Amino acid sequence: MNDNYDFLKELNEKQKNICESPHNFILTACPGSGKTRTITYRLAYMAEKYKKSKKINIAITYTNRAANEIENRIMAMGVNVSNIWTGTIHQFCMKYIIRPYAMYHEQLSKGYRIIDEYVKDEYLKEIAGELGIKKFYVKDLYKNDIVMKTYLLKMLDNREIDFDMILQYSQELLEHNIFIAQNISDIVCSIHVDEYQDTNERQYLILALIVKQNKNINILFVGDVNQAIYRNLGGVAKSADEIKTLFPVNFLEKCLDGCYRSTQRIVDYYVNYEVAETGAYSASKCKNTIGKIKLNTNIDKDQLLTEIISILKTELKNGTPEEEICIVAPQWYQIYPMANELRKQFPENHFDAPDISPVKYDPLNIFFLICKLLFTKQSEHRLLRRKEADDILNMVKEDYGFNILGRFSKLDILKAINSTKYICNDGLATLENAIEKVLVTVKIEPDDKFSKAKQQFFDKVNHRIKEYKLPYDCHAMESCFKEKKGIVISTIHGVKGEEYKTVIGYDLLNGHLPHWDYIYNDALKKIRHEETKKMLYVLCSRAKENLYLFAEKGRTTQKGYPLSCTDELSACAFKYD
């Protein structure tokens, strides 16, 4: 790579200026304006400009998928990623705060173990039983003060932490030990925050505590308040003024308002659902294409599948690639049956649709990582595999507190896993063997904490296998980790950040978009209205040319009351129906 940064020539003038500028930015970006592209090229620019520096350039993303995409794009550009780190806020906190500085926190200093949602829910159900609560939904236990207080005490006794505690303890470590924030700030060159409108309140505070110790850290916040659809998971769409108050640096506010994705007709439609005006316009090569925008509120739910099949056949016959077609619904439980039926109807086509697998994605779990490396031996992502092997080694030393005698590296971990042979095509037995090989490699004997964590991991896997009648042979385990391709079937949340020529949305009904929780609470009616508009904004702005929307008849509540087309969708229907 030369010093002319030739790769920046692929950007438009606005994107290029943001990459090259030394200023801090709060960047508002409409759909299709090149938000991820700008973050990626800015990271590459910073890495090349300061390639002799040992300081790191950080990108904090909402999902692991987004982090991997950014890193893969940079590697494809030929840029050395050794001074680039990408990941979620939880991964950042574990790597740079909790693992190195756990000894300075009372609840972490004597060792800790991370538990996932499955273990948390099992604990809550156990506590509910002890308290004599006989009938309950697990989600309601989260709102029960007595249950949650008992749960917190249990976590302290067990020296365990959940995902929320990762952020809580990270914030406390930084607040009570200024030198930790100082140490971290000294090794950071730049911070890029993707989807800041979905950022957790603690995430803002954690990053602010670090930046306050080194105001030379370059910062880029990128997002779109119209796409803030994670409010129920703690996402906070802070205004520019609120961000400026938290961070003691000067920011420039810029906007990427040209949509390089969609036709002007699609843009004109989805801006109806904006909660904050962006001035979006189509800058796409297909901007003058008419395409299709259709809303069907008369079709019965029993005819929905037939209609979607008809659309798919037409699209495929007209030459639309499988990867350019997306089918979405608000809720996961509507996705699985649709995916299963379409697979039967189109046996020759590929589908990137959700499968319930024995192993649930969890990159902060050592056993998940061993499992992933074991069943992806032929993967070409060597750098990613080495990164994950390094995470395993760190978990052994830091999360489980083993004193490893000898010099072992991530390559030793990979060698142990890669040498594991399949046992009678039994995926779980093979995984057990791979775990044992890792322990033998680093010469440690599992203690009670490690054994308990391993047992809980396999309990969760076996629970999923039994509940969903899943195969767990080695081939099936390999399938869990294969990159999927084809016609995408997902939720609205799941396709955020994606783009497709044709988008088909269904189950767009009051009570499902968004959830009933917003319908029954008068105090949340305004929030419900905004949340619905944001969901529709995200859904409709995925489309490049064609948009088919269904609010089918015949769906009812559990008590038999009919569900109707979501109000916000009906309000805009007359324009294109």
C-alpha positions in Angstrom: 0.0 0.0 0.0 1.4 3.4 -1.0 1.2 6.7 0.8 -1.3 8.1 -1.7 -4.1 6.0 -0.2 -5.4 5.0 -3.6 -8.2 3.0 -2.1 -9.9 6.3 -1.1 -10.6 7.0 -4.8 -13.4 4.5 -4.5 -15.3 6.9 -2.2 -17.5 10.0 -3.1 -16.2 13.4 -2.0 -18.1 13.5 1.3 -17.0 10.1 2.3 -13.4 10.8 1.3 -13.3 14.1 3.2 -14.5 12.4 6.4 -11.8 9.7 6.1 -9.0 12.1 5.6 -10.1 14.8 8.1 -8.4 14.9 11.5 -11.6 16.1 13.1 -14.1 14.2 15.3 -17.4 13.6 13.6 -21.0 12.8 14.5 -22.2 11.5 11.1 -25.9 11.0 10.3 -26.3 8.6 7.4 -29.5 7.8 5.5 -30.0 4.2 4.3 -27.7 3.3 1.4 -25.4 6.3 1.8 -22.3 4.3 2.5 -22.2 4.3 6.3 -20.3 1.0 6.7 -18.2 1.8 3.7 -17.1 5.1 5.3 -16.2 3.4 8.6 -14.3 0.7 6.8 -12.2 3.1 4.7 -11.6 5.4 7.6 -10.2 2.6 9.6 -8.1 1.5 6.7 -6.9 5.1 6.2 -6.0 5.4 9.9 -4.2 2.1 9.9 -2.1 3.1 6.9 -1.4 6.6 8.1 -0.2 5.4 11.5 1.1 2.0 10.5 4.3 2.5 12.4 2.3 3.2 15.6 1.4 0.5 18.1 -1.8 2.2 18.9 -5.0 0.6 17.8 -7.9 1.8 15.7 -11.2 0.5 17.1 -14.6 -0.1 15.5 -17.4 -0.9 17.9 -20.4 -2.5 16.1 -23.8 -3.6 17.3 -23.3 -7.2 16.0 -20.5 -9.6 15.4 -21.6 -10.0 11.8 -21.0 -6.2 11.2 -17.6 -6.4 12.9 -16.5 -9.4 10.7 -17.8 -7.6 7.6 -15.7 -4.5 8.3 -12.6 -6.5 9.0 -13.0 -8.7 5.9 -13.5 -5.7 3.7 -10.3 -4.1 5.1 -8.3 -7.3 4.5 -9.6 -7.5 1.0 -8.2 -4.0 0.4 -4.7 -5.4 1.3 -4.4 -3.3 4.5 -2.6 -4.8 7.5 -5.2 -5.2 10.3 -2.6 -5.7 13.1 -3.5 -2.2 14.5 -7.2 -2.6 13.9 -9.7 -4.1 16.4 -13.4 -4.6 15.6 -16.1 -6.1 17.8 -19.1 -5.5 20.0 -19.0 -3.4 23.2 -19.1 -6.6 25.3 -16.1 -8.0 23.5 -14.3 -4.7 23.9 -14.9 -4.6 27.6 -13.8 -8.1 28.1 -10.6 -7.7 26.2 -9.4 -4.3 27.3 -11.1 -3.8 30.7 -12.2 -6.8 32.6 -9.6 -9.4 31.7 -6.6 -7.2 32.3 -8.0 -5.4 35.4 -10.4 -7.8 37.1 -8.2 -7.8 40.2 -9.2 -4.2 41.0 -12.9 -5.1 41.3 -14.3 -6.8 44.4 -16.7 -9.0 42.6 -14.1 -10.1 40.0 -10.9 -10.2 41.9 -11.3 -13.8 43.1 -12.3 -15.1 39.7 -15.4 -15.0 37.6 -17.3 -16.9 35.0 -19.6 -15.5 32.2 -23.0 -17.0 31.9 -25.4 -16.7 28.9 -29.1 -16.2 28.7 -29.9 -19.9 28.9 -28.1 -20.2 32.3 -29.6 -17.0 33.5 -33.1 -18.1 32.7 -32.5 -21.5 34.4 -31.4 -19.7 37.5 -34.5 -17.5 37.5 -36.8 -20.5 37.1 -35.0 -22.2 40.0 -35.3 -19.1 42.2 -39.0 -18.8 41.2 -39.6 -22.4 42.4 -37.8 -21.8 45.7 -40.0 -18.7 46.3 -43.2 -20.7 45.6 -44.0 -18.9 42.3 -45.8 -21.7 40.4 -47.0 -20.2 37.1 -44.9 -17.7 35.3 -43.4 -16.6 32.0 -39.6 -16.3 32.3 -39.6 -12.8 30.8 -42.0 -11.7 33.7 -39.4 -12.9 36.2 -37.0 -10.2 35.0 -39.6 -7.7 36.3 -39.9 -9.3 39.7 -37.8 -7.4 42.2 -37.6 -10.3 44.8 -36.5 -12.8 42.1 -33.9 -10.4 40.6 -32.4 -9.5 44.1 -32.1 -13.2 44.8 -30.5 -13.8 41.4 -27.9 -11.1 42.0 -27.0 -12.6 45.4 -26.7 -16.0 43.7 -24.4 -14.5 41.1 -22.2 -13.0 43.8 -22.0 -16.3 45.6 -21.2 -18.2 42.4 -18.7 -15.5 41.2 -20.5 -15.3 37.9 -21.4 -12.4 35.7 -24.0 -12.0 32.9 -23.9 -9.7 29.8 -25.4 -6.7 31.7 -22.8 -7.1 34.4 -19.9 -7.0 31.9 -20.9 -3.4 31.1 -21.7 -2.5 34.7 -18.4 -3.8 36.1 -16.4 -2.2 33.2 -17.9 1.2 34.0 -17.2 0.7 37.7 -13.6 -0.3 37.0 -13.0 2.9 35.0 -14.8 5.2 37.4 -13.0 3.9 40.5 -9.5 3.4 38.9 -8.6 6.4 36.7 -5.3 4.7 35.8 -7.2 2.0 34.0 -8.9 4.5 31.7 -5.5 6.2 31.3 -3.8 3.0 30.3 -6.4 2.1 27.7 -6.5 5.7 26.3 -2.7 5.5 25.8 -3.0 2.6 23.4 -6.0 3.9 21.4 -5.6 6.0 18.2 -9.2 6.2 17.1 -12.7 5.0 18.0 -15.4 4.4 15.4 -18.9 3.7 16.8 -21.3 2.1 14.3 -25.1 2.5 14.8 -24.8 4.9 17.6 -28.5 5.3 17.8 -28.7 1.7 19.2 -25.8 2.3 21.7 -26.4 1.3 25.3 -26.2 4.1 27.9 -23.3 2.4 29.6 -21.5 2.1 26.3 -21.5 5.9 25.9 -20.2 6.3 29.5 -17.5 3.7 29.2 -16.1 5.3 26.0 -16.4 8.8 27.4 -14.4 7.8 30.5 -11.6 6.6 28.2 -11.6 9.6 25.9 -11.5 12.0 28.9 -8.1 10.7 29.7 -6.8 11.3 26.1 -8.5 14.0 24.1 -6.3 13.2 21.1 -8.2 10.0 20.4 -10.0 10.5 17.1 -13.8 9.7 17.3 -16.4 8.9 14.7 -20.1 8.3 15.6 -22.2 7.1 12.7 -25.9 6.4 12.7 -29.5 7.2 11.8 -32.1 7.9 14.5 -34.8 6.7 12.1 -33.3 3.2 12.4 -33.2 3.1 16.2 -35.1 -0.2 16.6 -33.4 -1.6 19.7 -35.0 0.6 22.3 -36.4 -2.5 24.1 -32.8 -3.8 24.4 -31.4 -0.6 25.9 -30.6 1.3 22.8 -30.4 5.1 23.3 -30.6 7.5 20.3 -28.7 10.4 21.9 -28.8 13.8 20.1 -25.6 15.4 18.9 -25.7 17.9 21.8 -26.0 15.0 24.3 -23.0 13.3 22.8 -21.0 16.5 22.9 -21.9 16.9 26.6 -20.5 13.5 27.4 -17.3 13.7 25.4 -14.8 16.5 26.1 -13.8 17.0 22.4 -15.0 19.1 19.5 -17.2 17.4 17.0 -18.2 18.3 13.5 -21.7 17.3 12.4 -22.0 15.9 8.9 -24.7 14.1 6.9 -24.5 11.4 4.2 -27.8 12.1 2.5 -27.4 10.4 -0.9 -28.9 6.9 -1.1 -26.8 4.8 -3.5 -29.1 1.8 -3.0 -32.7 2.5 -3.9 -34.8 4.1 -6.7 -36.2 7.5 -6.1 -39.7 6.0 -5.8 -38.5 3.7 -3.0 -36.8 6.6 -1.2 -40.0 8.8 -1.6 -41.9 6.0 0.0 -39.8 5.2 3.0 -39.2 8.8 4.1 -42.9 8.8 5.0 -41.8 6.8 8.1 -39.0 9.1 9.2 -39.1 10.4 12.7 -36.3 12.8 12.0 -35.9 14.4 8.6 -32.8 13.5 6.7 -33.3 15.0 3.2 -32.6 11.7 1.7 -32.6 11.4 -2.1 -31.6 8.7 -4.6 -28.1 8.9 -6.0 -28.3 5.3 -7.3 -27.8 4.2 -10.9 -31.3 2.8 -10.8 -32.8 6.0 -9.4 -35.2 6.4 -12.3 -36.4 2.8 -12.3 -40.1 2.6 -11.5 -40.1 -0.8 -9.8 -43.0 -2.0 -7.7 -44.4 -0.8 -4.4 -47.5 -2.8 -3.4 -49.5 -3.1 -0.2 -51.9 -6.0 0.1 -54.3 -5.8 3.1 -57.0 -8.1 1.6 -55.2 -11.4 1.2 -56.0 -14.2 3.7 -53.2 -15.7 5.8 -54.0 -19.1 4.2 -53.3 -17.6 0.7 -50.1 -15.7 1.8 -47.7 -18.5 1.0 -49.2 -19.0 -2.5 -48.8 -15.3 -3.2 -45.2 -15.2 -2.0 -44.4 -18.3 -4.1 -45.8 -16.5 -7.1 -43.6 -13.4 -6.5 -40.5 -15.5 -6.0 -41.2 -17.5 -9.3 -41.6 -14.2 -11.2 -38.4 -12.7 -9.7 -36.3 -15.8 -10.4 -37.7 -16.1 -13.9 -36.8 -12.5 -14.6 -33.2 -13.2 -13.6 -33.1 -11.7 -10.1 -30.3 -13.4 -8.2 -31.3 -15.4 -5.1 -29.1 -13.1 -2.9 -31.1 -10.1 -4.1 -34.4 -11.3 -2.7 -35.4 -10.9 1.0 -38.5 -12.0 2.9 -39.1 -10.5 6.3 -41.6 -10.5 9.2 -41.5 -8.8 12.6 -41.4 -12.0 14.8 -39.2 -15.1 14.6 -42.1 -17.5 15.2 -43.5 -16.4 11.8 -40.2 -16.9 10.1 -39.5 -20.6 10.8 -42.7 -22.0 9.2 -42.4 -19.8 6.1 -38.7 -20.9 5.7 -39.7 -24.5 5.9 -42.5 -24.3 3.4 -40.4 -22.3 0.9 -37.6 -24.8 1.1 -40.1 -27.5 0.1 -41.5 -25.5 -2.8 -38.1 -24.5 -4.1 -35.8 -27.5 -3.6 -33.4 -26.4 -6.3 -32.8 -22.9 -4.7 -30.7 -21.8 -1.8 -32.1 -20.1 1.3 -30.2 -18.0 3.8 -32.9 -18.7 6.5 -32.7 -19.3 10.2 -32.1 -22.8 11.4 -32.4 -23.9 15.0 -28.9 -25.4 15.6 -27.7 -27.4 18.6 -25.1 -24.7 19.4 -26.3 -21.1 19.9 -23.9 -18.3 18.8 -21.9 -17.0 21.8 -18.3 -15.8 21.1 -17.8 -15.0 24.8 -18.1 -18.7 25.6 -14.9 -20.8 25.4 -16.8 -24.0 24.5 -18.6 -22.3 21.7 -15.3 -21.1 20.3 -13.7 -24.5 20.5 -16.9 -26.0 18.8 -16.7 -23.4 16.0 -13.0 -23.9 15.3 -13.5 -27.7 15.4 -16.3 -27.8 12.8 -14.8 -25.1 10.5 -11.4 -26.7 9.9 -11.6 -26.0 6.2 -12.3 -22.3 6.7 -10.2 -19.9 4.7 -10.6 -17.2 7.3 -7.2 -17.9 8.9 -6.9 -14.5 10.6 -10.3 -14.9 12.2 -9.5 -18.4 13.4 -6.2 -17.2 14.9 -8.1 -14.4 16.7 -10.6 -16.9 18.1 -7.9 -19.2 19.2 -6.2 -16.3 21.0 -9.6 -15.6 22.7 -9.7 -19.2 23.9 -6.2 -18.9 25.4 -7.1 -15.6 27.1 -10.3 -17.2 28.5 -8.3 -20.1 30.0 -5.9 -17.7 31.7 -8.2 -14.8 32.6 -11.8 -16.0 32.8 -11.0 -19.3 34.5 -7.9 -18.2 36.3 -5.6 -21.1 35.3 -1.9 -20.5 35.9 -0.5 -21.8 32.6 3.1 -23.0 33.1 5.0 -22.8 29.8 4.8 -20.8 26.7 1.7 -21.6 24.7 0.3 -19.6 21.8 -2.9 -19.4 19.7 -1.2 -21.7 17.2 -0.9 -24.4 19.8 -4.6 -24.1 20.4 -5.4 -24.4 16.7 -3.1 -27.4 16.3 -4.9 -29.2 19.2 -8.3 -28.5 17.7 -7.3 -29.2 14.1 -5.8 -32.6 15.1 -9.1 -33.8 16.6 -10.6 -36.6 14.6 -14.3 -37.2 14.3 -15.5 -39.9 16.7 -18.1 -42.2 15.0 -19.7 -39.2 13.4 -20.8 -38.1 16.9 -20.6 -34.3 17.1 -20.9 -34.0 20.9 -18.4 -36.8 21.6 -16.0 -35.2 19.1 -16.4 -31.8 20.8 -15.7 -33.4 24.2 -12.5 -34.8 22.7 -11.4 -31.4 21.3 -11.9 -29.7 24.7 -9.8 -32.4 26.3 -7.1 -31.9 23.7 -7.0 -28.1 24.5 -6.7 -28.8 28.2 -3.9 -31.3 27.6 -2.1 -28.9 25.3 -1.9 -26.1 27.9 -1.3 -28.7 30.7 -4.2 -27.9 33.0 -6.6 -30.0 35.0 -10.3 -28.7 34.9 -11.5 -27.4 38.3 -15.1 -27.2 39.6 -15.7 -23.8 37.9 -14.6 -25.1 34.5 -16.4 -28.4 34.9 -19.6 -26.6 35.9 -19.4 -24.2 32.9 -18.8 -27.1 30.6 -21.7 -29.1 32.0 -24.0 -26.1 31.6 -22.9 -25.6 28.0 -23.7 -29.3 27.1 -27.0 -29.1 29.1 -28.0 -26.2 26.8 -26.9 -28.1 23.7 -28.8 -31.2 24.7 -31.9 -29.2 25.7 -32.0 -27.7 22.2 -31.4 -31.1 20.5 -34.2 -32.6 22.5 -36.7 -29.7 22.2 -36.3 -29.2 18.5 -35.4 -32.8 17.6 -32.1 -31.7 16.0 -29.4 -34.0 14.5 -26.0 -33.6 16.1 -23.7 -35.8 13.9 -20.5 -34.1 12.8 -21.9 -33.1 9.4 -24.9 -31.4 11.1 -22.5 -29.6 13.4 -20.5 -28.4 10.4 -23.7 -27.1 8.8 -24.3 -24.9 11.9 -21.2 -22.8 11.0 -21.4 -22.8 7.2 -21.9 -19.4 5.6 -25.4 -19.3 4.2 -26.3 -18.0 0.8 -29.5 -17.6 -1.2 -32.9 -16.0 -0.7 -32.8 -14.3 2.7 -35.6 -15.0 5.2 -35.3 -13.1 8.5 -36.8 -10.6 10.8 -36.7 -6.8 10.3 -34.1 -6.6 13.0 -32.1 -9.3 11.3 -31.8 -7.5 7.9 -30.8 -4.1 9.3 -27.9 -2.9 7.3 -28.6 -5.2 4.4 -29.9 -4.4 0.9 -31.8 -6.3 -1.8 -33.4 -5.7 -5.2 -36.7 -7.1 -4.0 -38.1 -7.1 -0.4 -41.2 -8.9 0.7 -42.6 -8.1 4.2 -45.6 -9.8 5.8 -47.4 -10.0 9.2 -47.4 -6.2 9.3 -50.2 -6.1 11.9 -51.0 -4.1 15.0 -49.7 -6.0 18.0 -46.9 -7.7 15.9 -45.4 -4.5 14.7 -44.2 -3.7 17.3 -45.0 -6.1 20.1 -48.2 -6.1 22.2 -46.4 -4.5 25.1 -46.7 -1.2 23.4 -50.4 -1.6 22.5 -51.8 -2.1 26.0 -49.9 0.7 27.8 -51.4 4.2 27.2 -48.2 5.8 28.4 -46.3 4.1 25.6 -48.7 5.0 22.7 -46.4 7.8 21.4 -43.4 5.5 21.7 -45.4 2.7 19.9 -46.1 5.1 17.1 -42.4 6.0 16.7 -41.2 2.4 17.1 -43.6 1.3 14.4 -42.5 4.0 12.0 -38.8 3.1 12.6 -39.5 -0.6 12.0 -41.3 0.2 8.7 -38.5 2.6 7.8 -35.9 -0.1 8.2 -38.0 -2.6 6.4 -38.8 -0.5 3.3 -35.3 1.1 3.0 -33.8 -2.4 2.4 -35.3 -2.5 -1.1 -33.5 -1.3 -4.2 -36.4 -1.5 -6.7 -39.3 -3.7 -5.5 -41.3 -3.7 -2.3 -44.2 -6.0 -1.5 -46.0 -5.5 1.8 -48.6 -7.8 3.3 -51.0 -7.1 6.2 -52.8 -10.4 5.8 -56.3 -11.1 7.2 -57.2 -14.1 9.4 -54.6 -13.7 12.2 -56.0 -13.3 15.6 -55.0 -12.8 19.2 -54.9 -15.7 21.7 -58.5 -14.7 22.7 -59.7 -14.8 19.0 -59.8 -11.0 18.3 -58.8 -10.2 14.7 -55.5 -8.4 14.0 -55.5 -5.5 11.6 -53.0 -3.7 9.3 -50.6 -1.7 11.5 -52.0 1.9 11.6 -48.8 3.6 10.4 -48.7 1.4 7.3 -52.4 2.1 6.5 -51.7 5.9 6.7 -49.3 5.8 3.7 -51.0 3.0 1.7 -53.1 5.3 -0.5 -49.9 6.6 -2.2 -48.8 3.4 -3.8 -51.4 0.8 -3.2 
